[in-house]
Amino acid sequence: MQKDDISKNTGSTNDKSFYLNWKSRVLLFSISGSVTAASFIARVFIELYAVTIGASATSLSFITSTRNLFQQAFQSTFGRISDVIGRKKMIIIGMIGSGVSLAFFPLIQNGWILVVAVTIFSIGFACYTPAFTALLGDLTKRENRASLISLVTLVGAFTSLISLLVVSQLSKKGGSTRMEYLIILEITAGLFIFAGLISILLTDPPTEKLERKSVLSFAPLRNNKNFRNFVIISSSMAFFMSCGWPIFPFVRGYYASTQENAYIWASFSIFQVLTLLFTKPIIDRISRKLLVFLGRVVMFYIPLNLVITILWVPYWWHMAIGAAISGIGNGFFWVGQNSYVLDSAPEKEKGTYTGLYYLFLGLTTFMGSLLAGVLADVAIAKMGKWSAIVLFLCIITSGRFLASLGFLFIKEPEKTILT
């Protein structure tokens, strides 16, 4: 193994103790920062772009639901493939594929064609996520896993903040709404491609390769009760989270300009960064259960914040308060979620566990966002736009709060031994 390999094995592969040199850390953080910023900006502005080209609530629901279905459901297969062929290849393919497909988005002026484009884009992203998450597991032990994931998430959140502010300022030079989105989406596509290109410098750490070649396995759900319960509760929460995704852009698109939406999501990133900074010294000592509960219980406030915006405080800065709360919650949840899944997985099956977890999140978010979008169109036709939106936001508020209580009943992760 060369000196600058991404990791150095100081023990057996069954009892790994990897550490990263500074060059490897820079490479890892560069990839994570670029991808996190690009995916964050894409998630925010693709939906807003759909609203500007006249997409209905139904087509918008298909955009959000197919994105989540393909981004997450395919991860089970791609995660297992990465257990067989290594992480690096899947990361490169995924990021370059996502970037190239996203570059064509500004040419689309029809909401239903955008659905197809988002599907292609999402498949590329599904290649990356389980491979990169599993790579973090390859490089850590249970005792220091949350710390590295927290640091990687922190770098990603900070990069997202800077990128969002830079992109929003550059978009002003467009002179029209269409050109603003052209600038935003092309820069975002470039970030994905950049991440793919620098991933070529990665070296897969030495790990035990999965010998069974099947591309999908549900054995972890049968064999690991704690992991199964975590998947069920996370999927229930994800359903109610996704119900808001086709609805939120109507509120944010109406009450905030393109630049103001950038400021709203900048507040999200700022508070995510602050949360991760303040908790980093103790993050490995906080239970996974507490992290995921704290991360999700606060999410009921986001739809409630938008109800208050519509009825009483119709200003972008008020929506920024909701985004800040969301940033705090996500700072806790992403660290807790990824640590829980990786802690549950045997050494050979980190990609399998990660992908299987996201498979069920993909299925439930697909159903949630699709159902909410279709029902919202029906309700809008009968009740009027804003009355229907307020009703849906109130239902989502209640659903999110009740679903988050399920995390109080999970147990700490228990690793399954391969048989």
Secondary structure, 3 states (H helix, E strand, C coil): CCCCCCCEECCCHHHCCEECCHHHHHHHHHHHHHHHHHHHHHHHHHHHHHHHCCCCHHHHHHHHHHHHHHHHHCHHHHHHHHHHHCHHHHHHHHHHHHHHHHCCHHHCCCHHHHHHHHHHHHHHHHHHHHHHHHHHHHCCCCCCHHHHHHHHHHHHHHHHHHHHHHHHHHHHHHCCHHHHHHHHHHHHHHHHHHHHHHHHHCCCCCCCCCCCCCCCCCHHHHHCHHHHHHHHHHHHHHHHHHHCCCCHHHHHHHHCCHHHHHHHHHHHHHHHHHHHHHHHHHHHHCCHHHHHHHHHHHHHHHHHHHHHHHHCCCCHHHHHHHHHHHHHHHHHHHHHHHHHHHHHCCHHHHHHHHHHHHHHHHHHHHHHHHHHHHHHHHHHHHHCHHHHHHHHHHHHHHHHHHHHHHHHHCCCCCCCCCC
